[in-house]
């Protein structure tokens, strides 16, 4: 079947490239970079998602940390091709990577878990205006479609925050404290989606807000996490 005219023009003027090595590719990842995906393989901590020697709920990395979410998962480490995929979407607006790579990996890491709704970490209006889109929302909507759960726009950023990359763990928690609000209750079990988990401060604050509004369970899902 011939490609629609619009798709032919898109391929001509905006050729698809690999987000790992930036070379022209038939998909968002070439075979070499796909084989180099920095996967997080089980066993992992069921509470924070860090790789562990055996399955646990509460590892050395999170046992002493108060967390509002009930579990966290990520299919990739935040390095190499995984980091490249996040940057391609977040800073270059390469949205094709969401449906072609991110959503399949993220949905696949849920291993049959069921949720009543999917919610994304929001962007403050100033940052949203600058970037033009919320990468977490794009990812959340795509994952919701794959797992058959509704995507709900139930969180909002009520104040701007500093970039978390610049901050140490205690500063990250302070930076996002009170930065989010819920647009009404979300009953049942919620899947909270973002791009990367480092200390979990942003996800934790969003989960706290959701639970305060009446959500029973919150499970965090990101494409990548630092390990």
VEXDOTOR-842755 format. One record per residue: x, z negated, y negated of N, C-alpha, C, CB in turn. Coordinates in steps of 0.02 Angstrom, whole numbers, plus 32768, in hexadecimal, padded with zeros to 4 digits. Glycine has a CB too. Layout:
BEGIN
XZYXZYXZYXZY/...
***
This chain:
BEGIN
802B8000803C800080008000802C80007FC27FD07FC28000/801B802B7F918042802E7F5380367FF07F298031806C7F2C/806A7FDA7F0780637FA17EDA80397FB57E9D80A87F867EC3/80117F867E827FEE7F937E4480207FA57E0D7FC37F577E2F/800A7FCE7DDE80357FE67DA880577FAD7D83800E80107D78/80317F777D75804D7F3E7D5080867F1D7D7680167F0A7D43/807F7F1A7DB980B47EFB7DE180F27F267DE3809A7EEE7E29/80E97F677DE481227F957DE281497F8C7DA1810C7FDE7DEA/81257F877D6981467F7D7D2981697F397D2781137F817CF0/81497F067D4481687EC37D4481A97EC47D6B81377E8F7D62/81A97EE77DA481E67EEB7DCD821D7F117DA981D77F0C7E10/82087F427D8082387F6B7D5D82597F467D2482177FAA7D43/82307F257CFB824A7F047CBF825D7EBA7CCA82177F087C87/823F7E9A7CFD824E7E547D0C825C7E4E7D5682137E257CF6/82947E687D6E82A27E677DB582A87E207DD082E37E8D7DC4/828F7E177E0D82917DD67E2C82D97DC37E3B82677DD47E6C/82E97D847E30832D7D6D7E3C832C7D2D7E6483537D647DFA/83637D1F7E85836B7CE27EAB837A7CA87E7C83A37CE97EE0/83547C717E82835F7C387E56839D7C107E6983227C0A7E57/83BA7C207EA383F67BFE7EB884367C1D7E9D83FA7BFB7F02/843A7C617EA284777C837E8E846D7CB57E5584947CA67EC9/842E7CBE7E3F841C7CEA7E0784237D347E1784467CDA7DCB/84337D467E5484377D8D7E6683F27DA97E7484657D967EA2/83EA7DEA7E6B83AB7E0B7E7A839A7E007EC383AD7E567E69/835A7DF07ED083467DDE7F1482FF7DF67F21834B7D917F1E/82ED7DFD7F6082A97E117F7282797DD67F6E82A87E2D7FB9/82937D9B7F6482697D5F7F5C828D7D307F2C825B7D3C7FA1/826F7CF67F1F828D7CC87EEF82CD7CA87F09825B7C927EDC/82D87CAC7F4A83167C957F6883317CCC7F96830D7C537F8F/83717CDA7F9283907D077FC2839B7CE1800383D37D257FA7/83AA7D05803883B37CE5807983EA7CB0807883C37D1A80AE/84217CBF805684597C90805484457C4F803284957CAF802F/84227C547FF9840E7C187FD483D77BF27FF983F77C2A7F8E/83AB7C17801C83777BF5804383977BCA807983477C298062/83CA7BE4809883EC7BBE80CD84147B8480B0841B7BEC80F4/84207B85806E84467B50804D84197B1D802B84767B6E801B/83D87B20803783AB7AF0801883C07AA8802B83617AFD802E/83C87A7C7FF983DE7A38800783A47A0C801F83FE7A197FC9/838F7A18805C835479F68077836179AB8083833E7A1780B8/832D79848078832D793E808A830D793880CE830879118054/833479288100831A79258144830B78DD8157834D79438175/82D878D2818182CA788F81988304787581C38288788D81C1/830B783381C682DD780081AD82E677F3816282E677C081D3/82AF77DE814382B177CB80FC8289778B80F28294780480D0/8293776C80BA826D773080A8822677468096828F7709806D/81F5772880B681AF773A80A88198772280648184771D80DD/81BD76F5804681A976DA800581C577047FCB81C076927FFE/820677157FCD822477387F95823E777E7FA5825D77107F7A/823F77907FE5825377D37FF9829D77DF8003823B78017FC8/82C877AD7FF9830F77B58003832077BE804D8336777A7FE5/835277E8805C836977ED80A2838377AA80BB83A0782380A8/8373779980F883867759811683A07765815D834A77288117/83BD7731817983D7773681BE839F773881F1840676FC81CD/8366771A81E0832B771A820B82EE771181DF833076E28242/82B2771F81FB8275771B81D4826876D381BE8239773681FD/826076CA817D825176888162821F76908129829176638149/81FE7659811781D4765880DB81F2762280AD8188764A80EC/8220763880838244760A8058828D7607806C822475C58059/82B67632804E82FD7635805F8327760D802E8316767E8061/8369760E8036839575E98008838E76027FC183DE75F0801F/837A76427FB88373765D7F75833576497F50837676A77F78/830076347F7482C176247F5382A375E17F65828F76597F62/82C175BD7F9482A3757F7FAD8297754B7F7782CF75627FE3/82C375497F4782BE75177F12829E75327ED2830374FB7F02/828575717ED5826875917E9A821C75907EA0828275D97E92/81FA757C7E6B81B1757C7E6B819875C47E5F8195754B7E35/817375DF7E8E815A76237E88810D76247E8B8176764F7EC0/80EF764A7E5F80A676507E5E808D76847E8F808E76607E18/80B776B77E9F80A076E97ECF80AD76CF7F1680C4772C7EC4/808676E97F45808676D07F8A80B776F47FB7804176D67FA7/80D3772B7FA0810477517FC6811C778C7F9D80E67768800A/815677A77FAF817177E07F8A8193780F7FBB81A377C87F54/818A78507FAE81A978837FD881C578BB7FAC817678A0800C/81F978DA7FC5821679157FA5823A793D7FDC824879027F6B/8230797E7FDE825179A58013829A79B48006822D79E5801C/82B079B17FC682F579C67FB5831A79927F8C82F47A087F8F/835C79927F948387796B7F67838E79917F2583CD795F7F88/8399796B7EF083A0798A7EAE83E879A07EA4838B79597E75/83F979D67EC5843C79F27EC284397A3B7ED8846F79C97EEE/846C7A617ECA84727AA57EE284347AD07ED4847F7AA57F2B/841A7AEF7F0983E17B1C7F0383A27AF87EEB83D37B3F7F45/83997ABA7F01835F7A937EEB835F7A897EA0835D7A507F0E/83987A757E86839F7A6B7E3E83967AAD7E1983E37A4C7E2D/83B17AE37E3583AA7B257E1783617B3B7E1183D17B577E3E/83397B2C7E4482F37B3E7E4482CD7B187E0D82D37B2F7E87/82DB7AD87E0682BB7AB07DD282CD7ACA7D8D82CF7A667DD8/830C7AD97D8283237AF17D4183067B367D31836F7AF47D3F/83007B617D6582E37BA47D5A829C7B9F7D4082E57BCC7D9B/82757B707D5B82307B677D44822E7B437D0182087B407D78/82507B0B7CFE82497ADE7CC482677AFA7C84826A7A9D7CD4/82A07B1B7C8982C37B317C4D82C27B7C7C4183097B197C50/82B07BA27C7682AF7BEB7C6F82697C087C7982DF7C0A7CA0/82397BDD7C8A81F47BF47C9381EA7C237CCD81DE7C157C55/82137C1E7D01820E7C4A7D3B81D87C2F7D6B82537C517D60/81997C3E7D5B81607C1D7D7D81567C357DC581217C2A7D55/81707C6F7DD581667C897E1981837C597E4D81877CCE7E1F/81B47C327E3981D37C047E6881A37BCE7E8182107BE37E48/816E7BC07E5B813E7B8C7E6F811B7B9F7EAF810A7B807E36/80FA7BD87EB080D47BED7EEB81007C057F2480A47C247ED8/813A7C237F1381637C417F4781927C0F7F68818B7C787F29/81A17BD77F4781D27BA87F6481BB7B607F6082147BAF7F41/81AB7B497F24819E7B027F1A81617AE97F4081957AF57ED1/81287B097F3580EA7AF17F5580ED7AF17FA180B07B1C7F3E/81087B267FC1810D7B23800A81387AEA802381287B648024/81717ADE8003819D7AA78019817C7A64800D81DF7AAB7FF3/815D7A5B7FD4813E7A1A7FC381037A0B7FF081287A1A7F7A/80D77A3C7FF9809C7A32802480B27A26806C806C7A6E8020/80E67A4A808180FE7A4280C5811C79FE80D481317A7680D3/813379DB80A08151799980AA811D796280B2817E7989806F/80DE797280AA80AA793E80AD8093793080F4806E79548084/80A579598123809B794C816B80547935817A80CC79188183/8021795B81647FDD794D81767FBB7916814E7FDA793B81BC/7FDC78F9811D7FBD78C580F47F8478E480CC7FF178A580C4/7F5078BD80C07F1578D5809C7F0C78AD805C7ED678D180C9/7EF678CF80287EEC78AF7FE77EA978C47FC97F2578C07FB7/7E8C78987FA17E4D78A77F807E5678D17F427E2978677F6F/7E9278CF7F257E9F78F57EE87EEA78FB7EDD7E7D78D57EAB/7EFD792E7EB67F4279377EA17F4479317E557F5F797C7EB9/7F74790B7E3C7F7C78FF7DF47FC5790C7DE37F6778B67DDF/7FD279287DA9801779367D94802D79077D5C801E797F7D7D/806E78F97D5A808A78D37D22808378FE7CE480D778C17D30/806678E37CAE8058790D7C73809579117C44801D78F07C4C/809279437C1880C2794A7BE280A179367BA080DE79937BDE/80C779177B7480AC79097B3180A1794B7B0D80DD78DB7B09/8071794C7AE1805D798B7AC0809879AC7A9B8025797E7A8E/80C679857A8080FE79A27A5C812C79C87A8C8126796C7A36/813A79AA7AC5816579CB7AF681427A057B17817C79997B2B/810079FF7B2080D87A357B3D80D87A717B0F80907A1D7B4C/80D17A647ACE80D17A9B7A9D81147ABF7A9D80C07A807A57/814A7A997AA5818D7AB77AA4819A7AE07AE381C27A817A9E/81877AC67B1D81957AE97B5D81607B1E7B6C81987AB67B96/81227B117B5880ED7B417B6580C67B357BA581097B857B66/80DE7B097BCF80BB7AF97C0E80D67AB77C2880C47B327C43/80AF7A997C5580C47A5C7C7680D77A6E7CBE808C7A247C75/81177A6B7CCE812E7A817D10810E7A577D4881797A7C7D14/81037A167D3B80E479EB7D6E809C7A017D7C80E579A27D58/80797A177D4880347A2E7D5280337A6F7D7B80117A3A7D0E/80607A9D7D6C80637ADB7D9480707ACB7DDD809B7B0A7D78/809E7A9D7DEA80AE7A8A7E2E80747A667E4F80EC7A5E7E30/80547A397E29801C7A137E437FE17A407E56800679E07E11/7FD17A6F7E2C7F997A9D7E3B7FA87AC77E797F8B7ACB7DFF/7FE67ADD7E7F7FF97B067EB97FF77ADD7EFA803F7B237EB0/80107A9F7EF7800E7A747F327FC57A637F4480367A337F26/7F9C7A557F127F567A457F1E7F337A7E7F447F327A377EDC/7F417ABB7F307F237AF47F527F397AFA7F9A7F357B337F2D/7F767AE67FA87F907AEC7FED7F767AB4801A7FDB7AEA7FEC/7F687A797FFF7F517A4280297F067A3980277F737A028015/7EE37A637FFF7E9B7A607FFD7E7E7A247FD97E807A618041/7EA17A0C7FA57E8979D47F7D7E7F79EB7F367EBC79987F80/7E5079CD7F117E4579E17ECC7E7E79CA7E9F7E0279C57EB2/7E9079F47E6E7EBF79DE7E3B7E9779C27E017EEE7A1A7E24/7EA879867DEB7E8579657DB57EB479587D7B7E6579247DCD/7E9E79697D3F7EC4795D7D027EB379187CE97EB679947CCB/7ECE78E57D087EB978A07CFC7EED78757CD87EA678807D3C/7F2778907CCA7F5978697CA67F6B788C7C657F98785F7CD2/7F7B78667C327F9278827BF37FCC78587BD97F5978857BBF/7FF978787BB6803178567B96801B78437B50807278837B95/801978027B427FFD77EB7B02803377E27ACD7FD977AA7B0C/807277E57AE080A877E37AAF80E578087ACB80BA77997A9E/810F78207A9F814C78427AB3817F78117ACD816878697A79/81AB78297AF881E178007B14822378257B0F81D277ED7B5E/825978007B15829B78207B1882A478427B5B82D377EC7B0C/82D078727B5E82E078937B9D82FE78607BCD831078D07B92/82E178587C0882F778267C38833F78327C5082C878257C73/835578707C4E839978817C6583CE78587C4083A778CC7C5D/83C078487C0283F178257BD883F677DA7BE883DF782E7B90/83C877BF7C1083BF77777C1583D1775A7C59837977657C04/83E6771B7C5883F276F57C9583AF76DB7CAF842476BA7C89/83AE76C27CED836F76AE7D0D8345767D7CE4837F768F7D4F/836076467CCA833676187CA3831A76397C64835E75DA7C90/834276647C45832C76877C0982F676B97C19836776AA7BE8/82F876D87C5482C577077C68828176E47C6E82D877297CAA/828176AA7C8D824276857C94822676727C50824C76467CBF/8251765B7C24823B76487BE0822376857BB9827576257BBA/824476BE7BC4823476FB7B9F81ED77137BAD826677317BB2/81D7770D7BEC819577287BFE815E76F37BFF819977487C42/816F76B47BF4813C767F7BF58107768D7BBF815D76397BE9/80C976907BD48092769D7BA6808E76E47B8C8099766F7B6D/80B277127BAB80B377577B92807A77827BAD80F577777BA3/805677687BDF802177907BFF7FDF776B7C00803577A37C46/7FAA77927C067F6777767C097F3E77A07C3A7F4477747BC3/7F0B77827C577EE177A67C877EA077BD7C657ED1777A7CC4/7E8C77FA7C767E4D78157C5D7E1578037C8E7E5178627C52/7E0577C47C937DD077AF7CC07DEB77A17D067D9A77E37CC4/7DC377817D317DDA776C7D747DE277A77DA37DAA773A7D91/7E0F77A07DD27E1977D07E097E1377A77E497E5E77F77E04/7DDC77AE7E6C7DD077857EA77DF9779E7EE27D8677857EB9/7E0477727F137E2477857F527E6F77897F4E7E0977C67F68/7E8A77BA7F727ED377C27F787EE977FF7F4F7EE877CA7FC2/7F1D77F57F257F3478297EF77F7C783D7F077F2E78117EAE/7F89787D7F047FCD78987F0A7FE578A67EC37FD078D87F37/801978847EAE8035788A7E6A807278B77E6D804778447E4C/807278EE7E4780A679227E4D80D179257E0E808679667E5B/8112792C7E1A814279397DE5817A79657E02816078F67DC7/81A9797A7DD881DD79A77DF1821779827E1381F979D07DB8/822F794C7DF4826979287E0E825E78DD7E0A82AA793C7DE7/827478B97E3D827378707E3B82BB78577E3A824C78527E78/82CB782D7E09830D780F7E06830677C47E148330781C7DC0/82F5779D7DE282E777567DEE829E774A7DFF82FA772D7DB0/8273777B7DF1822B77737DFD820677527DC48221774C7E3B/822777487D8B820877247D5481C977477D3A823A771B7D1B/81CD77887D30819377AD7D16815A77AE7D4881A877F57D04/816977BD7D87813677BC7DBB811877777DC2815477D37DFD/814277447DBC812A77007DC480F876ED7D8C816476CF7DC3/810877017D4F80DC76F17D17809A77177D1D80FE77027CD4/809D77567D328060777D7D3C8036775F7D74807177C67D4C/805677497DAA8031772A7DE1801176E97DCB8060771D7E1C/803476C37DA2801876847D897FD876917D61804B765E7D5F/7FDC76C37D367FA276D57D0D7F6776EB7D387FB4770C7CDA/7F7577147D6A7F40772B7D977F2076F17DBC7F5C775E7DC8/7F4876C37DD57F2D768A7DF97F06765C7DCC7F6476647E1C/7F1D76557D8E7EF7762C7D5E7EB3764A7D527F1E76257D1C/7EAE768C7D557E6E76AE7D497E4076AE7D857E7B76F57D33/7E5A76987DBF7E2F76927DFA7E4576B97E377DEC76A87DE9/7E7D76DB7E357E9677007E6F7EAE76D07EA57ECF77317E5A/7E9C76DE7EE37EAE76B17F1A7EF776BA7F2F7E8076BD7F55/7F0C76F87F397F5077077F4F7F6D773F7F267F5177197F9A/7FAE773C7F1A7FD277717EF7801277817F1E7FE3775D7EAD/801A77BF7F32805677D57F54807878097F28804577F27F9C/80B978017F1E80DF782D7EF280FE78667F1A811678067ECC/80FB78A27EFD811A78DC7F1C814079047EE880E679087F40/818079107EF481A8793B7EC881CB796F7EF381DD79107E9F/81E279A57ED2820979D67EF7824C79B87F0A82137A177ECE/826C79967EDB82AF797B7EE582B279317ED582E279A17EBC/82E579117EEF82F678CE7EDA834178C57EDF82D178997F06/835A789B7EB383A1788A7EB583AD78597EED83BA786E7E71/83E378627F1183F178387F4C843778197F4683EB78617F8D/
***
